[in-house]
Amino acid sequence: MKTLLGNMDDKSPAQALYAVAELRKYVSTTELEMVAGARSVGLSWEAIALCLGVSKQAVHQKYGKR
């Protein structure tokens, strides 16, 4: 994560928050792509939920209708 954000020591708080927001968008998009890929090769919602550290219901609710 530090590599993605870079060195925060020389950034203002606003710049650091912007970097965190961009990282959040990147992680969200990547997670969506990884879940779709996992489903396309047959992983169950339960297996995906286990990998993400959430309940089966939570992962299905978030990604099940996409």
Secondary structure as UniProt FT lines:
FT   HELIX           2..5
FT   HELIX           8..10
FT   HELIX           13..40
FT   TURN            41..42
FT   HELIX           45..52
FT   HELIX           56..63
FT   TURN            64..65
//
